């Protein structure tokens, strides 16, 4: 039978997220998802020849949105085709890819990265409707959910700069920046 003093001195419950393996895999998942965004940004900017040929790069003067959005099919094709090649859309798209990628790889601003990732991947998801392989879920929806999960579990401090970032005066007390 336990007494009040025993209960008061009991060790705090540990979360499964405190396990070293969970922290490693949480950090690796965050970095990997960040690289998905960062690679898309780098390839579109420089045209490294993987998805974007050199002559199709932003640095060659090409729109990062014109090719994809200009050829969308499906229910929302008219909406997305009208945005193809728009300089504002191009800047926001590239800014979203780059900022979300850097934030996730570094482990900082994960809440803002989740919002930005939702906007970028949500737009791509909607532009692909109807989906070709599954009527509801594709990789873009998975990226959105994983981004929010990483923000919710504080994955920035798992092999990342999150703990340091949250100790900065600008960030302390501003959860939306964590």
Backbone bond lengths (Angstrom), bond angles and torsions (degrees), N, CA, C in turn:
res aa  C-N    CA-C-N  psi(-1)  N-CA   C-N-CA  omega(-1)  CA-C   N-CA-C  phi
1 X - - - 1.437 - - 1.518 108.66 -
2 X 1.309 116.27 132.28 1.462 118.89 -177.72 1.515 110.72 -93.09
3 X 1.302 114.70 151.38 1.458 120.30 175.92 1.510 108.63 -106.28
4 X 1.326 115.25 170.75 1.467 119.54 179.79 1.518 111.42 -58.19
5 X 1.328 117.91 -39.33 1.461 119.82 -177.72 1.522 111.28 -66.25
6 X 1.329 116.79 -35.17 1.459 119.10 177.38 1.519 110.73 -66.82
7 X 1.316 117.40 -41.02 1.459 121.57 179.87 1.526 109.99 -66.00
8 X 1.313 116.63 -41.08 1.458 120.42 -178.26 1.520 111.78 -65.58
9 X 1.334 117.16 -28.51 1.453 120.32 -177.51 1.525 113.28 -100.59
10 X 1.305 116.88 7.81 1.467 119.85 179.42 1.524 109.44 -65.81
11 X 1.309 115.01 146.22 1.471 120.04 178.53 1.528 109.45 -64.87
12 X 1.328 116.80 142.20 1.464 118.67 178.76 1.526 110.53 -63.53
13 X 1.315 115.15 146.70 1.468 120.00 179.16 1.521 109.39 -64.73
14 X 1.314 114.62 137.88 1.463 119.81 178.53 1.511 109.05 -96.07
15 X 1.285 115.43 142.54 1.455 121.48 176.29 1.522 108.89 -88.09
16 X 1.310 115.89 152.32 1.467 119.91 175.03 1.523 110.31 -60.72
17 X 1.330 117.01 -25.24 1.468 120.61 179.31 1.521 112.59 -72.02
18 X 1.341 117.03 -14.47 1.463 120.52 177.71 1.524 112.37 -80.37
19 X 1.310 117.43 -14.97 1.466 120.91 -179.79 1.525 109.41 -63.12
20 X 1.330 117.62 137.74 1.467 119.92 -179.26 1.527 113.49 -54.10
21 X 1.319 117.19 -40.40 1.469 118.70 -179.44 1.530 111.34 -66.06
22 X 1.330 117.41 -37.10 1.466 120.20 178.16 1.526 110.26 -65.34
23 X 1.325 116.57 -38.87 1.467 120.06 179.56 1.529 110.75 -67.03
24 X 1.318 117.16 -40.00 1.467 120.63 178.51 1.523 110.17 -65.03
25 X 1.335 116.85 -49.31 1.463 119.12 -178.10 1.528 112.00 -69.28
26 X 1.327 117.58 -33.10 1.465 120.10 174.53 1.521 110.96 -62.40
27 X 1.330 115.79 -44.87 1.463 120.14 178.20 1.516 112.53 -65.37
28 X 1.324 116.63 -43.34 1.469 119.82 179.27 1.528 111.81 -65.40
29 X 1.322 117.08 -37.10 1.469 120.37 177.05 1.521 110.21 -64.05
30 X 1.335 116.72 -43.36 1.464 121.34 179.05 1.527 111.02 -62.25
31 X 1.311 117.24 -46.67 1.464 121.52 -179.45 1.525 110.62 -64.52
32 X 1.322 117.02 -41.16 1.465 121.07 179.63 1.521 111.19 -63.83
33 X 1.329 117.33 -46.23 1.466 119.91 177.75 1.527 109.90 -63.17
34 X 1.318 117.23 -39.75 1.462 120.26 177.16 1.511 112.05 -60.18
35 X 1.321 116.28 -38.20 1.462 119.90 179.89 1.523 111.71 -68.18
36 X 1.334 117.95 -29.64 1.472 120.68 174.86 1.529 109.22 -58.41
37 X 1.321 116.86 -48.23 1.469 121.66 179.36 1.527 111.13 -68.94
38 X 1.325 115.83 -47.18 1.459 120.28 -176.03 1.522 111.70 -63.64
39 X 1.331 117.54 -40.48 1.458 120.24 178.50 1.524 110.80 -63.53
40 X 1.322 117.36 -44.00 1.467 120.14 178.71 1.529 109.80 -58.91
41 X 1.329 117.07 -41.75 1.466 121.42 178.32 1.529 110.80 -62.50
42 X 1.322 117.24 -50.67 1.469 121.89 -176.92 1.524 111.02 -63.67
43 X 1.334 117.30 -44.17 1.463 120.79 -178.73 1.526 111.04 -65.16
44 X 1.328 117.48 -41.42 1.469 119.80 178.96 1.533 111.25 -69.79
45 X 1.319 116.99 -34.80 1.462 120.60 179.90 1.529 111.65 -69.50
46 X 1.328 116.88 -49.25 1.459 120.99 -173.97 1.525 114.68 -98.96
47 X 1.323 118.25 -15.69 1.459 120.84 -177.08 1.514 110.95 62.98
48 X 1.309 116.77 63.41 1.459 121.63 -176.03 1.520 113.59 -77.42
49 X 1.315 116.98 0.59 1.452 120.81 175.03 1.512 115.32 86.85
50 X 1.318 118.31 6.08 1.461 119.93 177.92 1.527 108.27 -84.65
51 X 1.322 117.83 -70.93 1.469 121.03 174.04 1.525 110.54 -102.21
52 X 1.327 116.10 -24.36 1.463 121.17 -177.53 1.523 109.63 -120.91
53 X 1.331 117.75 119.81 1.469 119.58 176.58 1.532 109.94 -70.59
54 X 1.329 118.24 156.04 1.467 120.83 -178.85 1.532 113.15 -52.27
55 X 1.321 116.88 -39.97 1.465 119.39 -178.90 1.530 112.51 -73.13
56 X 1.325 118.04 -10.70 1.459 122.05 178.69 1.515 113.50 -100.91
57 X 1.334 117.24 5.49 1.464 121.27 -175.49 1.523 112.35 -75.97
58 X 1.310 114.50 162.26 1.465 120.85 174.91 1.524 109.40 -62.51
59 X 1.341 117.59 -40.15 1.463 120.60 -179.76 1.524 112.57 -67.20
60 X 1.333 117.02 -19.32 1.470 120.77 174.92 1.529 110.49 -88.51
61 X 1.343 115.92 5.54 1.460 120.42 177.13 1.518 115.43 89.48
62 X 1.327 116.72 12.10 1.466 120.01 -177.81 1.528 111.60 -95.13
63 X 1.302 115.02 153.97 1.460 122.25 177.48 1.529 109.91 -79.83
64 X 1.346 117.33 130.46 1.464 118.55 177.36 1.530 113.00 -73.56
65 X 1.325 117.34 -13.95 1.467 119.85 -177.71 1.525 113.86 -104.07
66 X 1.316 118.02 -19.22 1.470 121.09 -171.98 1.521 113.15 -61.37
67 X 1.320 117.28 -46.23 1.462 119.82 -176.46 1.513 113.13 -63.72
68 X 1.321 116.05 -51.05 1.461 119.98 -176.80 1.527 111.34 -71.20
69 X 1.321 116.56 -55.47 1.463 119.47 -176.07 1.521 112.50 -66.87
70 X 1.320 116.66 -30.47 1.459 120.05 -179.77 1.511 114.04 -69.40
71 X 1.318 116.98 -14.52 1.464 121.24 -178.14 1.522 113.23 -118.99
72 X 1.331 117.57 18.11 1.463 119.13 179.58 1.521 110.66 -68.44
73 X 1.299 114.67 150.43 1.470 122.87 177.61 1.522 107.17 -123.96
74 X 1.285 117.09 165.93 1.454 120.15 172.40 1.508 113.69 105.54
75 X 1.323 114.29 -167.76 1.459 122.79 -170.84 1.527 113.89 -59.88
76 X 1.310 118.13 -36.66 1.464 121.35 -175.85 1.527 112.77 -106.62
77 X 1.314 117.00 17.58 1.467 121.32 -175.81 1.523 112.14 -56.12
78 X 1.308 117.94 -42.24 1.464 120.66 -178.96 1.515 112.72 -60.42
79 X 1.313 115.88 -41.62 1.466 120.95 179.46 1.521 110.20 -63.80
80 X 1.330 116.59 -48.74 1.460 120.04 -175.69 1.524 112.26 -73.78
81 X 1.303 118.42 -35.69 1.469 120.11 176.72 1.525 110.96 -63.60
82 X 1.325 117.29 -34.05 1.468 119.88 179.46 1.528 111.73 -68.06
83 X 1.328 117.66 -20.69 1.468 121.38 178.80 1.522 112.85 -90.76
84 X 1.320 117.48 -14.30 1.466 122.12 -176.11 1.521 111.09 -58.93
85 X 1.317 116.02 127.26 1.457 121.66 176.83 1.515 115.13 79.61
86 X 1.318 118.58 -1.04 1.463 121.80 178.76 1.531 108.32 -68.37
87 X 1.333 118.17 125.30 1.469 120.42 -177.12 1.532 113.56 -58.59
88 X 1.318 117.77 -35.16 1.469 120.12 178.74 1.529 109.81 -67.17
89 X 1.320 116.93 -43.30 1.465 121.42 177.42 1.525 109.54 -62.15
90 X 1.330 116.87 -42.75 1.468 120.89 179.66 1.524 111.66 -59.82
91 X 1.329 116.76 -47.24 1.466 120.83 -178.99 1.528 110.49 -64.54
92 X 1.334 117.03 -46.38 1.462 119.94 -179.75 1.527 111.81 -63.84
93 X 1.321 116.70 -39.20 1.464 121.17 178.98 1.526 110.55 -63.38
94 X 1.324 116.92 -49.80 1.465 120.36 -179.31 1.529 111.18 -66.23
95 X 1.320 116.70 -41.30 1.463 120.58 177.51 1.528 110.40 -61.08
96 X 1.332 116.31 -42.35 1.462 120.44 178.29 1.515 111.95 -62.46
97 X 1.337 117.09 -48.95 1.466 120.27 179.45 1.525 111.27 -59.24
98 X 1.328 116.72 -49.16 1.463 120.89 -176.80 1.516 113.15 -66.61
99 X 1.330 117.36 -47.80 1.464 121.06 -177.31 1.526 111.72 -66.71
100 X 1.321 117.08 -43.70 1.466 119.85 178.85 1.528 109.62 -64.32
101 X 1.323 117.32 -42.41 1.459 120.77 179.26 1.515 112.67 -60.87
102 X 1.322 117.38 -48.87 1.469 121.37 -179.84 1.529 110.56 -63.91
103 X 1.328 117.14 -44.42 1.468 120.63 -179.27 1.525 111.40 -60.49
104 X 1.321 116.64 -44.91 1.464 119.71 -179.42 1.523 112.13 -68.43
105 X 1.314 118.17 -44.00 1.468 120.43 179.70 1.529 110.09 -62.59
106 X 1.328 117.54 -42.71 1.463 121.08 -178.57 1.527 112.59 -76.85
107 X 1.328 117.12 -29.54 1.462 120.61 -177.58 1.513 113.53 88.61
108 X 1.322 117.28 27.68 1.467 121.83 -179.94 1.528 109.92 -121.22
109 X 1.316 115.64 154.95 1.481 121.61 177.14 1.529 112.59 52.96
110 X 1.320 117.63 43.21 1.462 119.66 -174.82 1.523 113.09 -66.67
111 X 1.319 118.00 -30.01 1.474 119.15 177.53 1.521 110.31 -67.74
112 X 1.319 116.89 -44.84 1.467 119.60 176.63 1.521 110.76 -65.91
113 X 1.331 116.77 -36.76 1.467 120.08 177.42 1.525 110.58 -63.65
114 X 1.328 117.63 -37.11 1.469 120.51 177.90 1.525 110.41 -65.10
115 X 1.323 116.97 -40.24 1.473 120.13 177.50 1.526 109.81 -65.55
116 X 1.338 116.49 -49.01 1.465 120.32 179.39 1.515 112.32 -61.42
117 X 1.325 116.50 -42.35 1.460 120.47 178.20 1.518 111.94 -63.78
118 X 1.330 116.43 -36.25 1.463 120.54 177.20 1.522 110.39 -64.68
119 X 1.320 117.23 -41.87 1.466 120.21 179.29 1.526 111.57 -65.58
120 X 1.332 116.85 -46.82 1.470 120.67 -178.93 1.526 110.64 -65.96
121 X 1.324 116.61 -56.35 1.467 119.85 -176.02 1.523 111.95 -72.26
122 X 1.323 117.12 -30.83 1.465 119.67 175.95 1.516 111.48 -64.25
123 X 1.331 116.36 -40.18 1.462 119.87 176.23 1.515 112.09 -63.78
124 X 1.325 116.32 -43.12 1.467 119.82 178.96 1.527 110.11 -65.55
125 X 1.320 116.41 -40.93 1.468 121.05 177.84 1.532 110.16 -58.84
126 X 1.328 116.67 -49.89 1.469 120.23 -178.86 1.523 111.80 -63.94
127 X 1.325 116.66 -35.65 1.468 119.39 -179.58 1.524 112.08 -69.05
128 X 1.323 116.89 -20.57 1.467 120.94 -178.33 1.529 113.24 -90.76
129 X 1.322 117.86 -5.24 1.467 120.41 -178.81 1.513 111.28 -67.09
130 X 1.307 119.97 139.91 1.456 126.95 -7.30 1.528 110.51 -72.84
131 X 1.315 115.49 144.12 1.459 121.68 -177.50 1.522 110.75 -69.44
132 X 1.324 116.07 149.51 1.464 119.66 -175.19 1.531 113.87 -88.94
133 X 1.333 118.78 -30.50 1.464 120.49 -174.31 1.521 114.64 -102.59
134 X 1.316 117.27 -24.73 1.456 122.46 -176.57 1.519 106.06 -149.83
135 X 1.304 119.68 136.61 1.463 119.31 -174.94 1.526 115.01 -68.33
136 X 1.338 118.40 -16.09 1.463 120.33 -175.14 1.523 113.47 -126.86
137 X 1.318 117.87 -43.17 1.465 121.62 -169.66 1.524 111.09 -112.67
138 X 1.336 115.34 134.47 1.460 121.09 167.72 1.526 107.52 -136.74
139 X 1.322 116.58 -177.44 1.469 120.06 -174.68 1.521 112.92 -61.91
140 X 1.318 118.46 -29.02 1.461 120.41 -178.22 1.529 111.24 -66.58
141 X 1.308 117.00 -38.30 1.460 120.88 176.32 1.529 110.15 -67.30
142 X 1.321 117.38 -38.56 1.467 121.22 177.26 1.530 109.85 -63.71
143 X 1.334 118.24 -43.50 1.469 121.21 177.99 1.529 110.76 -58.68
144 X 1.329 116.96 -41.71 1.470 120.85 179.01 1.529 110.09 -60.87
145 X 1.318 116.73 -49.93 1.466 120.62 -177.26 1.525 112.02 -65.04
146 X 1.317 117.92 -40.76 1.466 120.82 178.44 1.531 110.00 -65.62
147 X 1.319 117.88 -38.81 1.462 120.86 177.13 1.522 112.11 -59.16
148 X 1.323 116.42 -45.17 1.470 120.24 178.32 1.525 111.34 -68.09
149 X 1.323 117.66 -37.86 1.460 121.01 177.24 1.528 110.35 -61.52
150 X 1.316 116.87 -45.39 1.465 120.92 -179.73 1.524 111.19 -61.33
151 X 1.329 117.12 -40.40 1.465 120.51 177.14 1.530 110.34 -65.73
152 X 1.331 117.02 -41.68 1.465 121.45 -176.78 1.524 112.85 -65.91
153 X 1.314 117.99 -34.86 1.473 120.41 -177.43 1.526 112.70 -92.73
154 X 1.326 117.10 3.35 1.461 119.65 179.36 1.510 113.38 68.20
155 X 1.317 116.60 40.88 1.463 121.33 -175.73 1.526 113.41 -68.57
156 X 1.313 118.18 -7.29 1.459 120.05 177.76 1.513 112.97 -64.01
157 X 1.333 116.60 -29.98 1.470 119.82 179.79 1.525 112.07 -89.46
158 X 1.315 116.51 2.58 1.465 121.39 177.07 1.530 107.67 -95.85
159 X 1.310 117.60 101.13 1.466 123.72 -174.44 1.527 109.56 54.08
160 X 1.297 116.96 50.78 1.457 119.29 -179.03 1.516 111.48 -158.39
161 X 1.310 115.16 -176.50 1.459 122.02 -178.31 1.523 112.85 -91.44
162 X 1.334 117.46 9.77 1.460 121.87 -174.14 1.513 114.59 -57.06
163 X 1.326 118.34 -45.15 1.468 120.60 -179.12 1.525 110.28 -63.58
164 X 1.324 116.79 -45.06 1.465 120.21 177.32 1.524 110.15 -62.16
165 X 1.331 116.48 -46.09 1.464 121.93 -178.51 1.527 110.76 -57.57
166 X 1.323 117.13 -44.88 1.460 120.43 -177.55 1.523 112.67 -70.72
167 X 1.327 117.97 -16.82 1.464 120.78 177.80 1.528 112.41 -85.86
168 X 1.312 117.68 -7.02 1.460 121.14 -178.46 1.532 110.74 -73.91
169 X 1.341 117.44 141.15 1.468 120.61 -178.05 1.536 113.59 -55.03
170 X 1.311 117.65 -37.40 1.464 120.78 -179.86 1.525 111.90 -63.00
171 X 1.314 116.84 -32.56 1.469 122.12 -173.08 1.526 112.28 -92.42
172 X 1.340 117.49 -35.02 1.467 120.87 -177.78 1.522 110.66 -54.89
173 X 1.319 115.74 129.91 1.461 120.54 179.34 1.522 114.08 83.00
174 X 1.299 117.27 -1.80 1.470 121.42 178.56 1.528 108.14 -120.79
175 X 1.323 115.72 84.18 1.474 120.94 -175.06 1.520 112.22 -57.56
176 X 1.316 117.47 -31.39 1.463 120.17 -177.95 1.522 111.77 -66.24
177 X 1.330 117.80 -18.24 1.465 121.28 176.92 1.526 112.52 -91.21
178 X 1.328 117.42 -7.49 1.470 119.46 -176.06 1.513 111.80 -79.46
